[in-house]
Amino acid sequence: MRWQKARRSDNVVDARGGGGGGMRFGGGKGLSLGGIAIVVVIGLLMGQDPLTILGNIAGQAVQPGGVTTQSQPAPAANDPQSEFVRAVLGDTEDTWRAIFQAGGKQYQDPKLVLFSGGVRSACGFADAAVGPFYCPGDQQVYLDLSFFRELETRFAAAGDFAQAYVIAHEVGHHVQTLLGVSAKVHAARQRGERVEGDNGLLVRQELQADCLAGVWAYHAQRRLDWLEPGDLEEALNAANAIGDDRLQKQARGQVMPDSFTHGTSAQRERWFKAGFERGEVGRCDTFKAARL
């Protein structure tokens, strides 16, 4: 992937080493990475949002505030990883600005916060073990760059376009927030509707974000011609590696569709492809799809 072709975003904030802190409770002991991982797995199996569980443990769930981006510096220009993130985010901005403008709307750029170890957002405290996430409360994407190493070593999903897919997926959640999709899913949860499960709203929301990532990839390729042989396969491999069925099989040895929150490996691949094939947002309406 010739990512150097892309414009660099000015919306990446470097909060690494900024004292995000560990999660403290019960006599001042911190929750270890192993403990965090257990909480995340339990949350997935129970059909609950791991971020909410972790935030509740820390006594900080869904708080206002979080990282104050105005007081944080931009990443250093000689940091290749942050330069890559700035390039990918910059191109998502160019793509979604154009798409929104064509539809008579204005795209609002999200911030992307680089953190190390743990971070507080408007959605509560999150440890690096949770992985990259988007918080609609402050409209920011949060990324610990160590996740890219985990993507390669734990999930066997190496490659720069695999990493770009991860960023584009989280930006896809920002697009959903701007379009009102996230608010509708949240309202359904507030009404007491069950949103988890293999046909639930959470899965449909995540698969739509995969499709929107594909839409971005289509337009980025047409504009920059930056993909190299094998790049598309990297993104599809990453989508496959983090499907609910595959993760549950690895964690518990069995698959529990009733607790799905993101979709199966095959579904995640299929919806990314749906967006990438033509670059049409209209093909990403997972909420009306009879077959996911």
C-alpha positions as a Markdown table, in Angstrom:
| # | Residue | x | y | z |
|---|---|---|---|---|
| 1 | Met | 0.0 | 0.0 | 0.0 |
| 2 | Arg | 1.5 | 3.3 | -1.1 |
| 3 | Trp | 0.0 | 5.2 | 1.7 |
| 4 | Gln | 2.6 | 8.0 | 1.4 |
| 5 | Lys | 0.4 | 9.4 | -1.4 |
| 6 | Ala | -2.3 | 10.5 | 0.9 |
| 7 | Arg | -2.8 | 13.9 | 2.5 |
| 8 | Arg | -2.0 | 14.0 | 6.2 |
| 9 | Ser | -4.8 | 14.8 | 8.6 |
| 10 | Asp | -4.4 | 17.5 | 11.2 |
| 11 | Asn | -7.0 | 15.7 | 13.4 |
| 12 | Val | -4.7 | 13.1 | 15.0 |
| 13 | Val | -4.0 | 13.8 | 18.7 |
| 14 | Asp | -1.0 | 12.2 | 20.5 |
| 15 | Ala | -2.1 | 11.3 | 24.0 |
| 16 | Arg | 0.5 | 8.6 | 24.5 |
| 17 | Gly | 2.3 | 8.8 | 27.8 |
| 18 | Gly | -0.3 | 11.3 | 28.9 |
| 19 | Gly | -1.2 | 9.5 | 32.1 |
| 20 | Gly | -4.3 | 7.7 | 31.0 |
| 21 | Gly | -3.7 | 5.5 | 34.0 |
| 22 | Gly | -4.6 | 2.1 | 35.0 |
| 23 | Met | -8.0 | 1.0 | 36.3 |
| 24 | Arg | -8.0 | 1.2 | 40.1 |
| 25 | Phe | -10.5 | -0.3 | 42.5 |
| 26 | Gly | -10.8 | -2.4 | 45.6 |
| 27 | Gly | -7.9 | -1.2 | 47.7 |
| 28 | Gly | -5.9 | 0.4 | 44.9 |
| 29 | Lys | -5.1 | -2.7 | 42.9 |
| 30 | Gly | -5.1 | -2.3 | 39.1 |
| 31 | Leu | -6.9 | -4.6 | 36.8 |
| 32 | Ser | -4.3 | -6.6 | 34.9 |
| 33 | Leu | -4.3 | -7.1 | 31.1 |
| 34 | Gly | -5.4 | -10.7 | 31.8 |
| 35 | Gly | -8.3 | -9.4 | 33.8 |
| 36 | Ile | -9.3 | -7.0 | 31.1 |
| 37 | Ala | -9.2 | -9.8 | 28.6 |
| 38 | Ile | -11.5 | -11.9 | 30.7 |
| 39 | Val | -13.9 | -9.1 | 31.2 |
| 40 | Val | -14.0 | -8.5 | 27.4 |
| 41 | Val | -14.6 | -12.2 | 26.7 |
| 42 | Ile | -17.3 | -12.4 | 29.3 |
| 43 | Gly | -19.0 | -9.3 | 27.9 |
| 44 | Leu | -19.0 | -10.8 | 24.4 |
| 45 | Leu | -20.4 | -14.1 | 25.6 |
| 46 | Met | -23.1 | -12.3 | 27.6 |
| 47 | Gly | -24.0 | -10.0 | 24.8 |
| 48 | Gln | -22.9 | -6.9 | 26.6 |
| 49 | Asp | -20.7 | -4.0 | 25.6 |
| 50 | Pro | -17.2 | -4.7 | 27.1 |
| 51 | Leu | -16.5 | -0.9 | 27.2 |
| 52 | Thr | -19.6 | -0.4 | 29.4 |
| 53 | Ile | -18.5 | -3.2 | 31.7 |
| 54 | Leu | -15.0 | -1.9 | 32.1 |
| 55 | Gly | -16.2 | 1.6 | 32.6 |
| 56 | Asn | -18.6 | 0.4 | 35.4 |
| 57 | Ile | -15.7 | -1.5 | 37.1 |
| 58 | Ala | -13.7 | 1.7 | 37.1 |
| 59 | Gly | -16.6 | 3.7 | 38.3 |
| 60 | Gln | -16.4 | 5.9 | 35.3 |
| 61 | Ala | -18.9 | 4.7 | 32.8 |
| 62 | Val | -20.3 | 7.1 | 30.3 |
| 63 | Gln | -18.8 | 10.2 | 31.8 |
| 64 | Pro | -18.6 | 13.6 | 30.0 |
| 65 | Gly | -15.2 | 14.8 | 29.0 |
| 66 | Gly | -12.3 | 12.5 | 28.4 |
| 67 | Val | -9.2 | 13.4 | 26.5 |
| 68 | Thr | -9.0 | 17.1 | 26.0 |
| 69 | Thr | -7.8 | 17.2 | 22.4 |
| 70 | Gln | -7.2 | 21.0 | 22.3 |
| 71 | Ser | -4.4 | 20.7 | 24.9 |
| 72 | Gln | -2.7 | 17.6 | 23.3 |
| 73 | Pro | 0.1 | 17.8 | 20.7 |
| 74 | Ala | 0.0 | 16.4 | 17.2 |
| 75 | Pro | 2.2 | 13.3 | 16.6 |
| 76 | Ala | 5.8 | 13.8 | 15.8 |
| 77 | Ala | 6.5 | 14.0 | 12.1 |
| 78 | Asn | 9.3 | 11.5 | 12.3 |
| 79 | Asp | 7.1 | 8.8 | 13.8 |
| 80 | Pro | 6.3 | 6.4 | 10.9 |
| 81 | Gln | 3.3 | 4.8 | 12.6 |
| 82 | Ser | 1.6 | 8.0 | 13.4 |
| 83 | Glu | 2.4 | 9.3 | 9.9 |
| 84 | Phe | 0.6 | 6.3 | 8.5 |
| 85 | Val | -2.4 | 6.9 | 10.8 |
| 86 | Arg | -2.5 | 10.6 | 9.7 |
| 87 | Ala | -2.4 | 9.5 | 6.0 |
| 88 | Val | -5.3 | 7.0 | 6.4 |
| 89 | Leu | -7.4 | 9.4 | 8.4 |
| 90 | Gly | -6.7 | 12.2 | 6.0 |
| 91 | Asp | -8.0 | 10.2 | 3.1 |
| 92 | Thr | -11.1 | 9.2 | 5.0 |
| 93 | Glu | -11.7 | 12.9 | 5.5 |
| 94 | Asp | -11.3 | 13.6 | 1.8 |
| 95 | Thr | -13.6 | 10.7 | 0.9 |
| 96 | Trp | -16.4 | 11.4 | 3.3 |
| 97 | Arg | -16.3 | 15.2 | 2.7 |
| 98 | Ala | -16.9 | 14.5 | -1.0 |
| 99 | Ile | -19.6 | 11.9 | -0.4 |
| 100 | Phe | -21.5 | 14.1 | 2.1 |
| 101 | Gln | -21.2 | 17.1 | -0.2 |
| 102 | Ala | -22.7 | 15.2 | -3.1 |
| 103 | Gly | -25.6 | 14.4 | -0.8 |
| 104 | Gly | -26.1 | 18.0 | 0.2 |
| 105 | Lys | -24.6 | 17.5 | 3.6 |
| 106 | Gln | -21.5 | 18.6 | 5.4 |
| 107 | Tyr | -19.1 | 16.1 | 6.9 |
| 108 | Gln | -17.6 | 16.8 | 10.3 |
| 109 | Asp | -14.2 | 15.4 | 10.8 |
| 110 | Pro | -13.6 | 13.2 | 13.8 |
| 111 | Lys | -10.5 | 13.4 | 16.0 |
| 112 | Leu | -8.3 | 10.3 | 16.3 |
| 113 | Val | -6.6 | 10.0 | 19.7 |
| 114 | Leu | -3.5 | 7.9 | 19.9 |
| 115 | Phe | -3.1 | 6.5 | 23.4 |
| 116 | Ser | -0.9 | 4.0 | 25.2 |
| 117 | Gly | -2.2 | 1.5 | 27.8 |
| 118 | Gly | -5.5 | 3.1 | 28.8 |
| 119 | Val | -7.6 | 6.2 | 28.1 |
| 120 | Arg | -10.7 | 8.0 | 29.3 |
| 121 | Ser | -13.3 | 9.0 | 26.8 |
| 122 | Ala | -16.8 | 10.3 | 27.0 |
| 123 | Cys | -17.8 | 6.6 | 26.9 |
| 124 | Gly | -15.8 | 5.7 | 30.1 |
| 125 | Phe | -12.4 | 4.2 | 30.7 |
| 126 | Ala | -10.9 | 1.8 | 28.1 |
| 127 | Asp | -7.8 | -0.4 | 28.3 |
| 128 | Ala | -5.7 | -1.2 | 25.3 |
| 129 | Ala | -7.1 | -4.8 | 25.5 |
| 130 | Val | -10.5 | -3.5 | 24.3 |
| 131 | Gly | -8.9 | -2.6 | 21.0 |
| 132 | Pro | -9.6 | 0.5 | 18.8 |
| 133 | Phe | -13.0 | 2.1 | 19.4 |
| 134 | Tyr | -15.2 | 5.0 | 18.5 |
| 135 | Cys | -17.0 | 7.0 | 21.1 |
| 136 | Pro | -20.1 | 8.8 | 19.8 |
| 137 | Gly | -20.2 | 10.9 | 23.0 |
| 138 | Asp | -17.2 | 12.9 | 22.0 |
| 139 | Gln | -17.1 | 11.8 | 18.3 |
| 140 | Gln | -13.5 | 10.6 | 18.6 |
| 141 | Val | -11.7 | 7.5 | 17.5 |
| 142 | Tyr | -9.3 | 5.9 | 20.0 |
| 143 | Leu | -6.3 | 3.8 | 19.0 |
| 144 | Asp | -3.5 | 2.2 | 20.8 |
| 145 | Leu | -0.9 | 1.4 | 18.2 |
| 146 | Ser | 0.0 | -1.8 | 20.0 |
| 147 | Phe | -3.2 | -3.3 | 18.5 |
| 148 | Phe | -1.6 | -3.4 | 15.1 |
| 149 | Arg | 1.1 | -5.7 | 16.6 |
| 150 | Glu | -1.6 | -7.9 | 18.1 |
| 151 | Leu | -3.4 | -7.9 | 14.8 |
| 152 | Glu | -0.3 | -9.4 | 13.2 |
| 153 | Thr | 0.8 | -11.8 | 16.0 |
| 154 | Arg | -2.5 | -12.9 | 17.6 |
| 155 | Phe | -4.8 | -12.7 | 14.6 |
| 156 | Ala | -2.4 | -13.4 | 11.8 |
| 157 | Ala | -3.7 | -10.4 | 10.0 |
| 158 | Ala | -0.6 | -8.4 | 9.0 |
| 159 | Gly | -0.2 | -5.6 | 6.5 |
| 160 | Asp | -0.7 | -1.9 | 6.2 |
| 161 | Phe | -4.1 | -2.2 | 4.4 |
| 162 | Ala | -5.3 | -4.4 | 7.2 |
| 163 | Gln | -4.5 | -1.6 | 9.6 |
| 164 | Ala | -6.1 | 0.9 | 7.3 |
| 165 | Tyr | -9.3 | -1.2 | 7.3 |
| 166 | Val | -9.4 | -1.0 | 11.1 |
| 167 | Ile | -9.2 | 2.8 | 11.1 |
| 168 | Ala | -11.7 | 3.1 | 8.3 |
| 169 | His | -14.1 | 0.8 | 10.2 |
| 170 | Glu | -14.0 | 3.1 | 13.3 |
| 171 | Val | -14.5 | 6.2 | 11.1 |
| 172 | Gly | -17.5 | 4.3 | 9.6 |
| 173 | His | -19.0 | 4.5 | 13.1 |
| 174 | His | -18.5 | 8.2 | 13.0 |
| 175 | Val | -20.3 | 8.4 | 9.7 |
| 176 | Gln | -23.2 | 6.4 | 11.3 |
| 177 | Thr | -23.3 | 9.0 | 14.2 |
| 178 | Leu | -23.6 | 11.9 | 11.7 |
| 179 | Leu | -26.3 | 10.0 | 9.8 |
| 180 | Gly | -28.3 | 9.3 | 12.9 |
| 181 | Val | -27.9 | 5.5 | 12.8 |
| 182 | Ser | -26.1 | 5.3 | 16.1 |
| 183 | Ala | -28.8 | 7.2 | 17.9 |
| 184 | Lys | -31.5 | 4.9 | 16.6 |
| 185 | Val | -29.6 | 1.8 | 17.9 |
| 186 | His | -29.0 | 3.5 | 21.2 |
| 187 | Ala | -32.7 | 4.4 | 21.5 |
| 188 | Ala | -33.7 | 0.8 | 20.8 |
| 189 | Arg | -31.4 | -0.3 | 23.7 |
| 190 | Gln | -32.9 | 2.4 | 25.9 |
| 191 | Arg | -36.4 | 1.0 | 25.2 |
| 192 | Gly | -35.2 | -2.3 | 26.5 |
| 193 | Glu | -35.1 | -4.0 | 23.1 |
| 194 | Arg | -32.5 | -6.8 | 22.7 |
| 195 | Val | -29.9 | -5.6 | 20.3 |
| 196 | Glu | -27.4 | -8.4 | 20.6 |
| 197 | Gly | -27.5 | -11.7 | 18.7 |
| 198 | Asp | -26.7 | -12.9 | 15.2 |
| 199 | Asn | -29.5 | -10.9 | 13.6 |
| 200 | Gly | -29.5 | -8.0 | 16.1 |
| 201 | Leu | -29.1 | -4.3 | 15.7 |
| 202 | Leu | -25.5 | -4.3 | 17.0 |
| 203 | Val | -24.4 | -6.8 | 14.4 |
| 204 | Arg | -26.1 | -4.8 | 11.7 |
| 205 | Gln | -24.5 | -1.7 | 12.9 |
| 206 | Glu | -21.0 | -3.2 | 12.9 |
| 207 | Leu | -21.5 | -4.8 | 9.5 |
| 208 | Gln | -22.6 | -1.5 | 8.1 |
| 209 | Ala | -19.4 | 0.1 | 9.5 |
| 210 | Asp | -17.4 | -2.7 | 7.6 |
| 211 | Cys | -19.3 | -1.8 | 4.4 |
| 212 | Leu | -18.6 | 1.9 | 4.9 |
| 213 | Ala | -14.9 | 1.1 | 5.3 |
| 214 | Gly | -15.2 | -0.7 | 1.9 |
| 215 | Val | -16.9 | 2.4 | 0.4 |
| 216 | Trp | -13.9 | 4.5 | 1.6 |
| 217 | Ala | -11.4 | 2.0 | 0.2 |
| 218 | Tyr | -13.1 | 2.1 | -3.2 |
| 219 | His | -12.9 | 5.9 | -3.5 |
| 220 | Ala | -9.4 | 6.1 | -2.1 |
| 221 | Gln | -8.2 | 3.6 | -4.7 |
| 222 | Arg | -9.8 | 5.5 | -7.5 |
| 223 | Arg | -8.3 | 8.7 | -6.3 |
| 224 | Leu | -4.8 | 7.6 | -5.3 |
| 225 | Asp | -4.2 | 4.2 | -7.0 |
| 226 | Trp | -2.3 | 3.2 | -3.9 |
| 227 | Leu | -3.2 | -0.4 | -3.5 |
| 228 | Glu | -0.6 | -3.0 | -4.3 |
| 229 | Pro | -1.0 | -6.8 | -5.0 |
| 230 | Gly | -2.3 | -8.5 | -1.9 |
| 231 | Asp | -3.5 | -5.4 | -0.2 |
| 232 | Leu | -7.2 | -6.2 | -0.6 |
| 233 | Glu | -6.6 | -9.7 | 0.7 |
| 234 | Glu | -5.0 | -8.1 | 3.8 |
| 235 | Ala | -8.2 | -6.2 | 4.6 |
| 236 | Leu | -10.4 | -9.2 | 4.0 |
| 237 | Asn | -8.1 | -11.3 | 6.2 |
| 238 | Ala | -8.4 | -8.8 | 9.0 |
| 239 | Ala | -12.2 | -8.7 | 8.7 |
| 240 | Asn | -12.2 | -12.5 | 8.8 |
| 241 | Ala | -9.9 | -12.7 | 11.8 |
| 242 | Ile | -12.1 | -10.6 | 14.1 |
| 243 | Gly | -15.5 | -12.2 | 13.4 |
| 244 | Asp | -17.6 | -13.1 | 16.4 |
| 245 | Asp | -17.7 | -16.8 | 15.5 |
| 246 | Arg | -13.9 | -17.1 | 15.2 |
| 247 | Leu | -13.2 | -15.1 | 18.4 |
| 248 | Gln | -15.6 | -17.2 | 20.4 |
| 249 | Lys | -14.3 | -20.4 | 19.0 |
| 250 | Gln | -10.8 | -19.4 | 20.1 |
| 251 | Ala | -11.9 | -18.2 | 23.5 |
| 252 | Arg | -14.4 | -20.9 | 24.5 |
| 253 | Gly | -14.2 | -23.6 | 22.0 |
| 254 | Gln | -17.8 | -23.0 | 20.9 |
| 255 | Val | -19.8 | -20.5 | 19.0 |
| 256 | Met | -22.8 | -18.7 | 20.7 |
| 257 | Pro | -24.8 | -16.8 | 18.0 |
| 258 | Asp | -27.1 | -15.3 | 20.6 |
| 259 | Ser | -24.3 | -13.2 | 22.0 |
| 260 | Phe | -22.9 | -11.9 | 18.7 |
| 261 | Thr | -22.2 | -8.2 | 18.5 |
| 262 | His | -20.1 | -7.8 | 15.4 |
| 263 | Gly | -21.0 | -10.5 | 12.9 |
| 264 | Thr | -19.3 | -13.6 | 11.7 |
| 265 | Ser | -16.0 | -13.7 | 9.8 |
| 266 | Ala | -17.9 | -14.4 | 6.5 |
| 267 | Gln | -20.3 | -11.6 | 7.1 |
| 268 | Arg | -17.6 | -9.1 | 7.8 |
| 269 | Glu | -15.8 | -10.0 | 4.7 |
| 270 | Arg | -19.0 | -9.9 | 2.6 |
| 271 | Trp | -20.0 | -6.5 | 3.7 |
| 272 | Phe | -16.6 | -4.9 | 3.3 |
| 273 | Lys | -16.7 | -6.3 | -0.3 |
| 274 | Ala | -20.2 | -4.9 | -0.8 |
| 275 | Gly | -18.8 | -1.4 | -0.1 |
| 276 | Phe | -15.6 | -1.9 | -2.0 |
| 277 | Glu | -17.2 | -3.2 | -5.2 |
| 278 | Arg | -18.9 | 0.1 | -6.2 |
| 279 | Gly | -18.3 | 2.6 | -3.5 |
| 280 | Glu | -22.0 | 3.2 | -3.0 |
| 281 | Val | -23.3 | 4.0 | 0.5 |
| 282 | Gly | -26.7 | 2.8 | -0.5 |
| 283 | Arg | -25.4 | -0.7 | -0.7 |
| 284 | Cys | -24.6 | -0.6 | 3.0 |
| 285 | Asp | -28.1 | -0.7 | 4.4 |
| 286 | Thr | -27.6 | -3.7 | 6.6 |
| 287 | Phe | -30.7 | -2.8 | 8.7 |
| 288 | Lys | -33.0 | -3.7 | 5.8 |
| 289 | Ala | -31.0 | -6.6 | 4.5 |
| 290 | Ala | -32.9 | -10.0 | 4.7 |
| 291 | Arg | -29.5 | -11.8 | 4.6 |
| 292 | Leu | -26.5 | -10.6 | 6.5 |
